[in-house]
Amino acid sequence: MAKKTKISAQVIFRPASGKKLDPKTPITAENIAQFVPRPESVETATRLFAKFGFEVTPLVGNSFSITAPEAVFEKAFRIQLQTSAEKGAMFVDDEGDARRRLPRKLLPKEIRDTVEVISFTEPPDFGPTQFSF
């Protein structure tokens, strides 16, 4: 993919309640209030990502997505990305391994304590693989 190709990542916030996110605990309509982030955390992150040049979607539940050209991600997080149509975007760590989740130490200090993880989503393995505009 070209450095100008837009990619997206999911920004997942830590709950304001202090409750730990656990993959074994589903977030449902009944318990969503326990997992909602602090509004000021969302506002800070939204402003920061917009300043870096990301398009930021509205918060849904405990997360929002950020979208920008590959070069914006690399500059904002001081990382190298590896991208392909088959695997999508992945962060290349210090050992050269490709990973979907950015380590917390790479997050800007303004959001490091309120963001749980930034993760690149794996592309779906169904549907069209190329689009024309």
Disulfide bonds with the S-S distance in Angstrom:
none
